[in-house]
Amino acid sequence: MKEVLTASGINSNQTTRILLVDDNTTNLQLLHETLDGLGYRLLIAKNGETALASAQKANPALILLDIMMPEMDGYEVCRRLKSDERTDRIPVIFITALVDEEDEAKGLGLGAVDYITKPINPELVRARVHNHLELKHHQDHLENLVAERTRRLALVQAVTIEGLATLAEYRDPETGGHIKRTQNYVKVLAKKLKEHPRFRDGLNDEIIELLYMSAPLHDIGKVGVPDHILLKADKLTDDEFGEMKKHTNYGHDALWVTEQKLGDDSFLRHAREIAYTHQEKWDGSGYPSGLKGDEIPISGRLMALADVYDALISKRIYKPPFPHEKAVEIIVEGKGKHFDPDIVDAFVELENTFRNIALSFADHDEERKMLSGGKILKPKKARTIENILLAEDNEINLEIMQSQLTSMGYKVDTAVNGKDALTKCQKKNYDVILTDIEMPEMDGYALTKEIRRIEKDSNNPIPILAITASEFDLNEERAKSLGFNGYMLKPLQVDVLEKKLADLSYIIPTPDL
């Protein structure tokens, strides 16, 4: 038998990984000889547990799976593969001595793409392997095209919103950071509330992202308010306030027209809701419709609190900024009257986060002074992620993750263990570190501990994401207690990775108050 290539001994010139699973050495030898020399990386597993671990770690393009194996048969292996989001897209071909149609139907019913009976015909196996790999290639290509179109659409949406929001901002030059502050307030509130029983059905990650994108348009209707009212330094008369209140209607009507052109599921629906209802109050005393309680959309209730807090801590032509503590006091006083009580409770838990966001996007030194208890702190900008250090001792995983990150547009340096990563961190500044947990010489835990020790006096610590193959190693709470900013499971999913890195872009270090 020719040498069997395993995860630790792979020809780096080969790219397509195929996992061969069989408890019988003779069968493995035959399969290996059948596929050897065709440019595949052939990985071997002799039992179900090893097969599952190899599939999670190596992410093969195809699995050839025996059914009759001790401890865990092929049916159970296939069931577990298809129930795990890390491996559910890997095509499985059963290769088995079971020839009954019922057995084949069972295998295909579990999600296998093909069923080949023993003794195998080498030409047939090669042909079917080739065809299924070609099919997967085309499927992956189509999914990449869809993902790229989705990213382009998201970019169009973001640019549209930013352009419209900037138009409104030009009308009131003293509130340049208002847009950034309020959209971040809304996002952190929504993320806090998404598991709350009252909000669970109305908030998920997709909706939260849409709210974040749409929030800048909450005051778009102010473009229709005359300058002598919008920029008035004195208290508005009743008639002037009546005109000011019309900005909610102006915003609603403008966005409604655009939304109809794009369809009912347009991302502008959330923007329209926010623009129209963010001045409504929980007790029904707000405007324009006097909505009460849950009649007000969640988006409007979130923005109502975000908008008021920001107005309180901001310098305006008609008032100085309030201290953060006073703003919190006023918000709490409005619980059950102006604001949804549960949203106020979430705000109280997040008040330091609100303060940090306000500091990061403050427009005036006077605001920073009031937010920081008398000290003027330099504003901290949102983090730009460009250079990433990837620490991973497994050659396959390193290659895959580096390719993923590079294709996403990041510059990636690699390290084969924690000691190597630490050395590189001391020579170059990185925007993010992604580190495996289990590595020789220095593992991910020790690496993170040492980095946090070195930068203990820094007010801008580098974000570190832990990477692990086991969901039992870490959870978010434990990861953060160990110095990580979060964790991810192998194999990395591109959409999850994109979201994690996007979230890290908005890490705002807590100021030293």
TORMI-636563 format. One record per residue (C-alpha): residue in three letters; x, y negated, z negated; residue number from 1. Coordinates in Angstrom, 1 decimal, m for minus. Layout:
<pts>
 res   east  north     up   n
 ALA      X      Y      Z NUM
...
</pts>
This chain:
<pts>
 res   east  north     up   n
 MET    0.0    0.0    0.0   1
 LYS    1.2   m3.4    0.9   2
 GLU    1.7   m5.9   m1.9   3
 VAL   m1.6   m7.3   m3.2   4
 LEU   m1.6  m11.0   m3.5   5
 THR   m3.1  m12.3   m6.8   6
 ALA   m3.8  m15.7   m8.1   7
 SER   m0.3  m16.0   m9.3   8
 GLY    1.4  m14.9   m6.1   9
 ILE   m0.2  m16.5   m3.0  10
 ASN    1.3  m17.5    0.3  11
 SER    0.9  m21.3    0.3  12
 ASN    0.6  m21.3    4.1  13
 GLN   m2.7  m19.4    3.9  14
 THR   m5.9  m21.3    3.1  15
 THR   m9.0  m19.1    3.1  16
 ARG   m9.4  m17.1   m0.1  17
 ILE  m11.2  m13.8   m0.2  18
 LEU  m11.9  m12.0   m3.4  19
 LEU  m11.9   m8.2   m3.2  20
 VAL  m13.7   m6.5   m6.1  21
 ASP  m13.7   m2.7   m6.6  22
 ASP  m12.7   m0.4   m9.5  23
 ASN  m11.2    2.1   m7.1  24
 THR   m7.6    1.5   m6.1  25
 THR   m7.9    3.5   m2.8  26
 ASN  m10.9    1.4   m1.8  27
 LEU   m9.0   m1.8   m2.6  28
 GLN   m6.1   m0.6   m0.6  29
 LEU   m8.3    0.1    2.5  30
 LEU  m10.0   m3.3    2.3  31
 HIS   m6.7   m5.1    1.8  32
 GLU   m5.2   m3.3    4.9  33
 THR   m8.3   m4.1    6.9  34
 LEU   m8.0   m7.9    6.2  35
 ASP   m4.2   m8.2    5.8  36
 GLY   m2.4  m10.2    8.5  37
 LEU   m5.5  m12.3    9.4  38
 GLY   m4.4  m15.5    7.6  39
 TYR   m6.5  m14.9    4.5  40
 ARG   m5.4  m15.2    0.8  41
 LEU   m6.5  m11.9   m0.6  42
 LEU   m7.3  m11.9   m4.3  43
 ILE   m8.0   m8.7   m6.3  44
 ALA  m10.3   m7.9   m9.2  45
 LYS  m10.9   m4.4  m10.6  46
 ASN  m13.9   m5.1  m12.8  47
 GLY  m16.8   m7.4  m13.1  48
 GLU  m15.4   m9.7  m15.8  49
 THR  m12.2  m10.2  m13.9  50
 ALA  m14.2  m10.9  m10.8  51
 LEU  m16.3  m13.6  m12.5  52
 ALA  m13.2  m15.3  m14.0  53
 SER  m11.3  m15.2  m10.6  54
 ALA  m14.3  m16.6   m8.8  55
 GLN  m14.6  m19.5  m11.3  56
 LYS  m10.9  m20.3  m11.2  57
 ALA  m10.0  m19.7   m7.5  58
 ASN  m13.3  m20.6   m5.8  59
 PRO  m12.9  m18.1   m3.0  60
 ALA  m14.6  m18.7    0.4  61
 LEU  m16.0  m15.1    0.3  62
 ILE  m16.4  m12.2   m2.1  63
 LEU  m16.4   m8.5   m1.0  64
 LEU  m18.1   m6.7   m3.9  65
 ASP  m18.5   m3.1   m4.9  66
 ILE  m21.7   m2.1   m6.7  67
 MET  m20.8    1.0   m8.7  68
 MET  m18.4   m0.2  m11.3  69
 PRO  m18.1    0.6  m15.0  70
 GLU  m19.2   m1.8  m17.8  71
 MET  m20.6   m4.3  m15.3  72
 ASP  m21.9   m3.2  m11.9  73
 GLY  m21.9   m5.3   m8.7  74
 TYR  m25.5   m6.2   m9.0  75
 GLU  m24.9   m7.9  m12.4  76
 VAL  m21.8   m9.6  m11.1  77
 CYS  m23.8  m11.0   m8.2  78
 ARG  m26.6  m12.1  m10.4  79
 ARG  m24.1  m14.0  m12.7  80
 LEU  m22.4  m15.6   m9.7  81
 LYS  m25.6  m16.9   m8.3  82
 SER  m26.8  m18.2  m11.7  83
 ASP  m23.6  m20.3  m12.2  84
 GLU  m23.5  m23.6  m10.4  85
 ARG  m19.7  m23.2  m10.2  86
 THR  m20.0  m20.1   m8.1  87
 ASP  m23.5  m20.0   m6.7  88
 ARG  m22.5  m21.1   m3.2  89
 ILE  m19.8  m18.4   m2.7  90
 PRO  m21.1  m15.9   m0.1  91
 VAL  m21.1  m12.3   m1.4  92
 ILE  m20.9   m9.2    0.8  93
 PHE  m21.7   m5.9   m0.9  94
 ILE  m19.5   m3.0    0.2  95
 THR  m20.8    0.2   m1.4  96
 ALA  m21.5    3.9   m1.0  97
 LEU  m25.2    3.3   m1.9  98
 VAL  m27.0    3.8    1.4  99
 ASP  m30.7    3.7    0.4 100
 GLU  m32.7    0.8    1.8 101
 GLU  m34.0    0.0   m1.7 102
 ASP  m30.4   m0.6   m2.8 103
 GLU  m29.7   m2.9    0.1 104
 ALA  m32.9   m4.8   m0.5 105
 LYS  m32.0   m5.2   m4.2 106
 GLY  m28.5   m6.6   m3.2 107
 LEU  m29.9   m9.0   m0.6 108
 GLY  m32.6  m10.0   m3.1 109
 LEU  m29.9  m11.1   m5.6 110
 GLY  m28.5  m13.5   m3.0 111
 ALA  m25.9  m11.5   m1.1 112
 VAL  m25.4  m12.4    2.5 113
 ASP  m24.6   m8.9    3.8 114
 TYR  m24.5   m5.3    2.9 115
 ILE  m21.9   m2.8    4.3 116
 THR  m21.9    0.9    3.4 117
 LYS  m18.9    3.1    2.9 118
 PRO  m16.9    4.6    4.4 119
 ILE  m16.2    1.3    6.0 120
 ASN  m15.5    0.6    9.7 121
 PRO  m12.5   m1.8    9.7 122
 GLU  m13.6   m3.5   12.9 123
 LEU  m17.1   m4.0   11.5 124
 VAL  m15.8   m5.4    8.2 125
 ARG  m13.4   m7.8   10.0 126
 ALA  m16.2   m9.0   12.3 127
 ARG  m18.7   m9.6    9.5 128
 VAL  m16.1  m11.3    7.4 129
 HIS  m15.2  m13.6   10.3 130
 ASN  m18.8  m14.4   11.0 131
 HIS  m19.7  m15.2    7.4 132
 LEU  m16.7  m17.4    7.0 133
 GLU  m17.6  m19.3   10.2 134
 LEU  m21.1  m19.7    9.0 135
 LYS  m19.9  m21.0    5.6 136
 HIS  m17.5  m23.4    7.4 137
 HIS  m20.3  m24.8    9.4 138
 GLN  m22.5  m25.1    6.3 139
 ASP  m19.8  m26.9    4.4 140
 HIS  m19.2  m29.2    7.4 141
 LEU  m22.9  m30.1    7.5 142
 GLU  m23.0  m30.7    3.7 143
 ASN  m20.0  m33.0    4.0 144
 LEU  m21.7  m34.9    6.8 145
 VAL  m24.8  m35.3    4.6 146
 ALA  m22.7  m36.3    1.7 147
 GLU  m20.8  m38.9    3.8 148
 ARG  m24.1  m40.3    5.1 149
 THR  m25.4  m40.5    1.5 150
 ARG  m22.3  m42.4    0.4 151
 ARG  m22.7  m44.8    3.4 152
 LEU  m26.4  m45.3    2.5 153
 ALA  m25.5  m46.0   m1.1 154
 LEU  m22.9  m48.5    0.0 155
 VAL  m25.5  m50.3    2.2 156
 GLN  m27.9  m50.4   m0.8 157
 ALA  m25.2  m51.7   m3.1 158
 VAL  m24.1  m54.4   m0.6 159
 THR  m27.7  m55.4    0.1 160
 ILE  m28.4  m55.8   m3.6 161
 GLU  m25.2  m57.6   m4.3 162
 GLY  m25.8  m60.1   m1.5 163
 LEU  m29.4  m60.8   m2.6 164
 ALA  m28.3  m61.2   m6.2 165
 THR  m25.5  m63.5   m5.3 166
 LEU  m28.0  m65.7   m3.5 167
 ALA  m29.9  m66.1   m6.7 168
 GLU  m26.8  m66.7   m8.7 169
 TYR  m25.8  m69.6   m6.4 170
 ARG  m28.9  m71.4   m7.7 171
 ASP  m27.6  m71.4  m11.2 172
 PRO  m23.8  m71.5  m11.3 173
 GLU  m23.5  m71.5  m15.1 174
 THR  m24.6  m67.8  m15.3 175
 GLY  m22.0  m66.2  m13.0 176
 GLY  m21.5  m63.1  m15.3 177
 HIS  m25.2  m62.7  m16.1 178
 ILE  m25.7  m60.2  m13.3 179
 LYS  m22.9  m57.9  m14.4 180
 ARG  m23.8  m58.1  m18.0 181
 THR  m27.4  m57.3  m17.7 182
 GLN  m27.0  m54.4  m15.3 183
 ASN  m24.5  m52.8  m17.7 184
 TYR  m26.8  m53.5  m20.6 185
 VAL  m29.6  m51.7  m18.8 186
 LYS  m27.4  m48.8  m17.9 187
 VAL  m26.1  m48.1  m21.4 188
 LEU  m29.7  m48.4  m22.8 189
 ALA  m31.1  m46.0  m20.2 190
 LYS  m28.3  m43.5  m20.8 191
 LYS  m29.0  m43.6  m24.5 192
 LEU  m32.7  m43.1  m24.1 193
 LYS  m32.8  m40.4  m21.4 194
 GLU  m33.1  m37.6  m23.9 195
 HIS  m35.7  m39.4  m26.0 196
 PRO  m39.1  m37.6  m25.8 197
 ARG  m40.9  m40.8  m24.7 198
 PHE  m38.4  m41.5  m21.9 199
 ARG  m37.2  m38.0  m20.8 200
 ASP  m39.7  m37.8  m17.9 201
 GLY  m38.9  m41.3  m16.6 202
 LEU  m35.1  m41.4  m16.9 203
 ASN  m32.6  m39.1  m15.3 204
 ASP  m29.1  m39.7  m13.9 205
 GLU  m30.4  m40.6  m10.5 206
 ILE  m32.9  m43.1  m11.8 207
 ILE  m30.4  m44.6  m14.1 208
 GLU  m28.0  m45.3  m11.3 209
 LEU  m30.9  m46.9   m9.3 210
 LEU  m31.7  m49.1  m12.2 211
 TYR  m28.1  m50.1  m12.5 212
 MET  m28.0  m51.0   m8.8 213
 SER  m31.4  m52.8   m8.9 214
 ALA  m31.0  m54.7  m12.1 215
 PRO  m29.1  m57.6  m10.5 216
 LEU  m32.3  m58.5   m8.5 217
 HIS  m34.4  m59.2  m11.6 218
 ASP  m34.2  m63.0  m11.1 219
 ILE  m34.2  m63.0   m7.3 220
 GLY  m37.5  m64.9   m7.4 221
 LYS  m35.7  m68.0   m8.9 222
 VAL  m34.7  m68.9   m5.4 223
 GLY  m38.2  m70.2   m5.0 224
 VAL  m38.1  m72.4   m8.1 225
 PRO  m37.3  m76.1   m7.5 226
 ASP  m33.8  m77.2   m8.7 227
 HIS  m35.2  m80.0  m10.9 228
 ILE  m37.0  m77.3  m13.0 229
 LEU  m34.4  m74.5  m12.7 230
 LEU  m31.5  m76.7  m13.8 231
 LYS  m33.3  m79.0  m16.2 232
 ALA  m31.3  m79.6  m19.4 233
 ASP  m34.3  m80.6  m21.5 234
 LYS  m37.3  m78.6  m22.6 235
 LEU  m39.7  m77.8  m19.7 236
 THR  m43.2  m79.3  m19.7 237
 ASP  m46.2  m77.0  m19.5 238
 ASP  m46.5  m77.6  m15.8 239
 GLU  m42.8  m77.0  m15.2 240
 PHE  m42.9  m73.8  m17.3 241
 GLY  m45.9  m72.7  m15.2 242
 GLU  m43.7  m73.2  m12.1 243
 MET  m40.8  m71.3  m13.7 244
 LYS  m43.0  m68.4  m14.5 245
 LYS  m43.8  m67.9  m10.8 246
 HIS  m40.3  m66.5  m10.2 247
 THR  m41.6  m63.1  m11.2 248
 ASN  m44.2  m63.3   m8.4 249
 TYR  m41.8  m64.7   m5.9 250
 GLY  m39.4  m61.8   m6.6 251
 HIS  m42.1  m59.2   m6.4 252
 ASP  m43.5  m60.5   m3.1 253
 ALA  m40.0  m60.8   m1.4 254
 LEU  m39.0  m57.3   m2.4 255
 TRP  m42.4  m55.9   m1.6 256
 VAL  m42.1  m57.0    2.1 257
 THR  m38.6  m55.5    2.4 258
 GLU  m39.6  m52.3    0.5 259
 GLN  m42.5  m51.6    3.0 260
 LYS  m40.0  m51.7    5.9 261
 LEU  m37.9  m49.1    4.2 262
 GLY  m40.7  m46.8    3.0 263
 ASP  m42.4  m46.0   m0.3 264
 ASP  m39.4  m44.2   m1.7 265
 SER  m37.1  m47.2   m1.2 266
 PHE  m34.5  m48.0   m3.8 267
 LEU  m36.0  m51.4   m3.9 268
 ARG  m39.1  m50.1   m5.8 269
 HIS  m37.2  m50.3   m9.0 270
 ALA  m35.9  m53.7   m8.2 271
 ARG  m39.4  m54.9   m7.5 272
 GLU  m40.7  m53.5  m10.8 273
 ILE  m37.9  m55.2  m12.7 274
 ALA  m38.4  m58.5  m11.0 275
 TYR  m42.1  m58.5  m11.6 276
 THR  m42.3  m57.1  m15.1 277
 HIS  m39.2  m58.1  m17.0 278
 GLN  m41.0  m61.1  m18.6 279
 GLU  m43.9  m58.9  m19.9 280
 LYS  m44.0  m58.3  m23.7 281
 TRP  m44.8  m55.2  m25.7 282
 ASP  m47.8  m56.9  m27.4 283
 GLY  m49.3  m58.1  m24.1 284
 SER  m48.4  m61.8  m24.6 285
 GLY  m45.9  m61.9  m21.6 286
 TYR  m46.3  m62.8  m18.0 287
 PRO  m47.3  m62.5  m15.1 288
 SER  m50.0  m59.9  m15.8 289
 GLY  m50.1  m59.6  m19.6 290
 LEU  m49.2  m55.9  m19.5 291
 LYS  m49.1  m54.2  m22.9 292
 GLY  m47.1  m51.3  m24.3 293
 ASP  m46.5  m48.4  m21.9 294
 GLU  m48.4  m50.3  m19.2 295
 ILE  m45.1  m52.0  m18.6 296
 PRO  m42.7  m49.9  m16.5 297
 ILE  m39.6  m48.5  m18.3 298
 SER  m37.4  m50.6  m15.9 299
 GLY  m39.2  m53.8  m17.0 300
 ARG  m39.0  m53.0  m20.7 301
 LEU  m35.2  m52.3  m20.5 302
 MET  m34.6  m55.4  m18.6 303
 ALA  m36.7  m57.5  m21.0 304
 LEU  m34.4  m56.7  m23.9 305
 ALA  m31.2  m57.0  m21.7 306
 ASP  m32.3  m60.4  m20.4 307
 VAL  m33.2  m61.8  m23.8 308
 TYR  m30.0  m60.7  m25.4 309
 ASP  m27.9  m62.2  m22.6 310
 ALA  m29.8  m65.4  m22.7 311
 LEU  m29.1  m65.7  m26.5 312
 ILE  m25.3  m65.0  m26.3 313
 SER  m24.8  m67.2  m23.2 314
 LYS  m24.0  m70.8  m22.8 315
 ARG  m26.7  m72.6  m20.8 316
 ILE  m27.2  m76.2  m19.8 317
 TYR  m29.9  m76.5  m22.4 318
 LYS  m28.3  m74.6  m25.3 319
 PRO  m25.0  m73.4  m26.8 320
 PRO  m24.3  m69.6  m27.1 321
 PHE  m25.6  m67.8  m30.2 322
 PRO  m23.4  m65.5  m32.3 323
 HIS  m23.8  m61.8  m31.5 324
 GLU  m25.1  m61.2  m35.0 325
 LYS  m27.8  m63.8  m34.6 326
 ALA  m28.8  m62.4  m31.2 327
 VAL  m29.2  m58.9  m32.8 328
 GLU  m31.3  m60.4  m35.6 329
 ILE  m33.6  m62.1  m33.1 330
 ILE  m34.0  m58.9  m31.0 331
 VAL  m34.8  m56.8  m34.1 332
 GLU  m37.4  m59.4  m35.1 333
 GLY  m39.1  m58.9  m31.7 334
 LYS  m39.5  m55.1  m32.3 335
 GLY  m43.0  m54.1  m31.6 336
 LYS  m43.9  m57.6  m30.4 337
 HIS  m41.7  m58.6  m27.6 338
 PHE  m39.9  m55.3  m27.1 339
 ASP  m40.6  m51.6  m27.0 340
 PRO  m39.7  m50.4  m30.6 341
 ASP  m37.7  m47.4  m29.4 342
 ILE  m35.7  m49.5  m27.0 343
 VAL  m34.8  m51.8  m29.9 344
 ASP  m33.7  m48.9  m32.0 345
 ALA  m31.4  m47.8  m29.2 346
 PHE  m30.1  m51.3  m28.9 347
 VAL  m29.2  m51.4  m32.6 348
 GLU  m27.2  m48.2  m32.2 349
 LEU  m25.5  m49.7  m29.1 350
 GLU  m24.9  m53.3  m30.4 351
 ASN  m21.1  m53.0  m30.4 352
 THR  m21.3  m51.8  m26.8 353
 PHE  m23.5  m54.7  m25.9 354
 ARG  m20.9  m57.0  m27.5 355
 ASN  m18.1  m55.4  m25.5 356
 ILE  m19.9  m55.8  m22.2 357
 ALA  m20.7  m59.4  m23.0 358
 LEU  m17.0  m60.0  m23.8 359
 SER  m15.9  m58.3  m20.6 360
 PHE  m18.0  m60.4  m18.3 361
 ALA  m18.2  m63.7  m20.4 362
 ASP  m18.2  m66.9  m18.4 363
 HIS  m17.0  m69.3  m21.1 364
 ASP  m14.4  m69.4  m23.9 365
 GLU  m17.2  m70.7  m26.2 366
 GLU  m19.2  m67.5  m25.5 367
 ARG  m16.1  m65.3  m26.3 368
 LYS  m15.5  m67.2  m29.5 369
 MET  m19.1  m66.6  m30.7 370
 LEU  m19.0  m63.0  m29.7 371
 SER  m15.7  m62.2  m31.4 372
 GLY  m16.4  m63.9  m34.8 373
 GLY  m14.4  m67.0  m34.1 374
 LYS  m11.5  m65.6  m32.2 375
 ILE  m11.2  m66.2  m28.4 376
 LEU  m10.4  m62.9  m26.8 377
 LYS   m9.3  m62.6  m23.2 378
 PRO  m12.0  m61.0  m21.1 379
 LYS  m11.4  m57.4  m20.1 380
 LYS  m12.2  m56.5  m16.6 381
 ALA  m13.8  m53.3  m15.4 382
 ARG  m11.1  m50.7  m14.7 383
 THR  m10.1  m50.1  m11.1 384
 ILE   m9.1  m46.4  m10.5 385
 GLU   m6.5  m45.9   m7.8 386
 ASN   m3.7  m43.8   m9.2 387
 ILE   m4.4  m40.5  m10.8 388
 LEU   m2.2  m38.0  m12.6 389
 LEU   m3.3  m34.4  m12.3 390
 ALA   m1.8  m31.9  m14.8 391
 GLU   m2.5  m28.3  m13.9 392
 ASP   m0.2  m25.2  m14.2 393
 ASN   m2.2  m23.0  m11.8 394
 GLU   m1.0  m23.4   m8.2 395
 ILE   m4.4  m22.7   m6.6 396
 ASN   m6.3  m25.0   m8.9 397
 LEU   m3.7  m27.8   m8.5 398
 GLU   m3.9  m27.6   m4.7 399
 ILE   m7.7  m27.6   m4.6 400
 MET   m8.1  m30.5   m7.1 401
 GLN   m5.4  m32.6   m5.4 402
 SER   m7.1  m32.1   m2.1 403
 GLN  m10.5  m33.1   m3.5 404
 LEU   m9.1  m36.3   m5.1 405
 THR   m7.1  m37.2   m2.0 406
 SER  m10.1  m36.8    0.2 407
 MET  m12.0  m39.2   m2.1 408
 GLY   m9.4  m41.8   m1.5 409
 TYR   m7.3  m41.6   m4.7 410
 LYS   m3.5  m41.5   m4.9 411
 VAL   m2.6  m38.4   m6.8 412
 ASP    0.6  m37.4   m8.6 413
 THR    0.8  m33.9  m10.0 414
 ALA    2.4  m32.2  m13.0 415
 VAL    2.7  m28.5  m13.7 416
 ASN    2.5  m28.8  m17.5 417
 GLY    1.9  m31.3  m20.3 418
 LYS    5.6  m32.0  m20.8 419
 ASP    6.0  m32.8  m17.1 420
 ALA    2.9  m35.0  m17.3 421
 LEU    4.2  m36.9  m20.3 422
 THR    7.4  m37.6  m18.5 423
 LYS    5.6  m39.0  m15.5 424
 CYS    3.3  m41.2  m17.7 425
 GLN    6.4  m42.8  m19.2 426
 LYS    7.8  m43.7  m15.8 427
 LYS    4.6  m44.8  m14.1 428
 ASN    1.2  m46.4  m15.1 429
 TYR   m1.8  m44.3  m14.1 430
 ASP   m5.4  m45.3  m14.0 431
 VAL   m6.7  m41.9  m15.1 432
 ILE   m5.2  m38.6  m16.2 433
 LEU   m6.9  m35.3  m15.5 434
 THR   m5.4  m32.5  m17.5 435
 ASP   m6.0  m28.8  m17.8 436
 ILE   m6.4  m27.5  m21.4 437
 GLU   m4.3  m24.4  m21.3 438
 MET   m0.7  m25.1  m20.0 439
 PRO    2.7  m23.8  m20.9 440
 GLU    5.3  m25.9  m22.8 441
 MET    2.7  m28.5  m23.7 442
 ASP   m1.0  m28.0  m23.4 443
 GLY   m3.7  m30.6  m22.7 444
 TYR   m4.5  m31.1  m26.3 445
 ALA   m0.9  m31.8  m27.3 446
 LEU   m0.4  m34.0  m24.2 447
 THR   m3.4  m36.2  m25.1 448
 LYS   m2.4  m36.4  m28.7 449
 GLU    1.0  m37.6  m27.8 450
 ILE   m0.3  m40.2  m25.3 451
 ARG   m2.7  m41.5  m27.9 452
 ARG    0.1  m41.8  m30.4 453
 ILE    2.3  m43.7  m28.0 454
 GLU   m0.4  m46.2  m27.0 455
 LYS   m1.9  m46.5  m30.5 456
 ASP   m1.4  m50.3  m30.5 457
 SER   m2.8  m50.7  m26.9 458
 ASN   m6.1  m52.4  m26.4 459
 ASN   m6.4  m50.7  m23.0 460
 PRO   m5.9  m46.9  m23.5 461
 ILE   m5.7  m44.8  m20.4 462
 PRO   m8.8  m42.6  m19.8 463
 ILE   m8.1  m38.9  m20.0 464
 LEU  m10.5  m36.2  m18.7 465
 ALA  m10.0  m32.6  m20.0 466
 ILE  m10.4  m29.8  m17.5 467
 THR  m11.3  m26.3  m18.6 468
 ALA  m12.5  m23.0  m17.1 469
 SER  m14.6  m22.2  m20.2 470
 GLU  m17.8  m24.0  m21.2 471
 PHE  m17.1  m22.8  m24.8 472
 ASP  m13.8  m24.7  m25.1 473
 LEU  m15.2  m28.2  m25.3 474
 ASN  m18.3  m30.3  m25.5 475
 GLU  m18.6  m34.1  m25.2 476
 GLU  m18.5  m34.7  m28.9 477
 ARG  m15.4  m32.5  m29.5 478
 ALA  m13.6  m33.8  m26.5 479
 LYS  m13.9  m37.4  m27.7 480
 SER  m12.9  m36.4  m31.2 481
 LEU   m9.7  m35.0  m29.7 482
 GLY   m8.9  m38.2  m27.8 483
 PHE  m10.4  m37.3  m24.4 484
 ASN  m12.9  m39.6  m22.6 485
 GLY  m14.8  m36.5  m21.4 486
 TYR  m14.3  m33.1  m19.9 487
 MET  m15.2  m31.1  m16.7 488
 LEU  m15.6  m27.5  m15.9 489
 LYS  m13.6  m25.6  m13.2 490
 PRO  m14.1  m25.4  m10.3 491
 LEU  m14.6  m29.1  m10.0 492
 GLN  m17.8  m30.2   m8.2 493
 VAL  m17.1  m33.2   m6.0 494
 ASP  m20.3  m35.0   m6.9 495
 VAL  m19.7  m34.5  m10.7 496
 LEU  m16.1  m35.6  m10.3 497
 GLU  m17.2  m38.8   m8.4 498
 LYS  m19.7  m39.6  m11.2 499
 LYS  m17.1  m39.0  m14.0 500
 LEU  m14.6  m41.3  m12.3 501
 ALA  m17.2  m43.9  m11.6 502
 ASP  m18.2  m43.9  m15.3 503
 LEU  m14.5  m44.2  m16.3 504
 SER  m14.3  m47.3  m14.1 505
 TYR  m16.6  m49.1  m16.5 506
 ILE  m14.9  m48.1  m19.7 507
 ILE  m14.6  m51.3  m21.7 508
 PRO  m12.1  m51.0  m24.6 509
 THR  m13.4  m52.1  m28.0 510
 PRO  m11.8  m55.4  m28.9 511
 ASP   m9.9  m55.7  m32.2 512
 LEU  m12.4  m57.8  m34.2 513
</pts>
